[in-house]
Amino acid sequence: MAGDWIKMRNNLGSDPRVLVIADKLRVKDSDLIVGKLWRLWSYADEHTTDGNLRLQTPEAVDRMLGMRGISQALAEVGWLIFDNDGAYIPNFEEHHSASAKRRMVDQQ
């Protein structure tokens, strides 16, 4: 809803949280995890305004991302939080809102 692009850091592949997720899931190439993060953040950007993925269970997120156990690994590193209403992405507005995109464009 906020636009047709998302902000991603160029050093995301070497982020310690990405490496932890890759280790937990026994993935040798951390770029696969970066791709799954892109898919999750793109889904949230398209279908939410605030990063709240209502009604999404860990199983639903695993299915959406095509990788068993990734929802738990994302939760363990703090990139996804599950509660009774579903899931949400912490600090979503800081990185994915229209104003965040405008700040990034202005900075460039």
N, C-alpha and C positions, 0 to 999 in steps of 0.2 A: 504494500500500500504506500510505502514511503518512496518508491521509485523503482527503477529497473536495474539498479546496481547496488552492490554492498561493499563496504569498506573491509579490506583485509590487509594485514601487515605483511610486508615482504619477508619477514623473518619468522613467520608463524610455524614453518616446518621445523625450526630448531627450538621452539618454545618447550620448556621442560614438561609442561602439561601434555603437549602432543606426544612427547617421547614416552611419558608414563602411560598414556592411553595405548600407544602402540605396543609397549611391553605387556600390558595387561591382556591385550587381545592377541598377542603373539603375531603381530604384524611387523614384518621386516622393513617395509618402506613407509616412512612417516608421511609421505605425500598422500597415501591412501587416507590417512586420518584427516589431513588438511582438506581433502576432497569431501569427506563426510561432514566436516564442520561447515564447509561452503554450502553443502546441500541443506543442512539444518538451518543455518542462518538465512539462506535464501528463502526457504519455506516460511520461516517466521516473518521475514520481511514482506513476503507476499500476502500472507494470511492473517497477520496481526498488526496492530499499531504499537503494541507495548511488549511484545515478546512472550505473552501469556499463551501457551499452547493448551487451551482448555480441553479437558477430556482425554488428553494424550497420556497413555500409560507407558511404562518402560517398554513393554512388548510392542506397542504401536510405534514408538520411536525407533526401536530396533528394526522393525519391519520397514518403516519409511526410509531408513538409512541403509537398509540391506545388510546389516551386520549384527549378529547376535551378541549381546553383552555391551554394546557401545553406549547404551543409555546409562547403564550403571557406571561405566568408566567415566563418562562425561560428568555424572553426578559426583563421583569421587574427587574429581579435580575442581569442582565448583563451577563448571560451565553449564550445568543444567540442574534444576531443582524440581523435585516432584513433591506434590502435596495432594490433599484430598480433591482439589479441583482439576488436577492435571499436572502439567509441567510448565516451567517458565525459565527464561534465559536471564540470568542476573545482568544488570547494567546494560540491558538491551538499548534503552534510549540513548545512552552515551555513545553508542557506536552505529546504530542503525536508524535512528529517527531522521526525519527530514532536516531538522536543524543540525544534526551531526554531519550529515552529508553536505549541507551548506557550509559549515565550518571547515570541512576538509577542502572543498572546492576553493573557498576564500583563501585558505592557507597556501594552496598551490599557486 
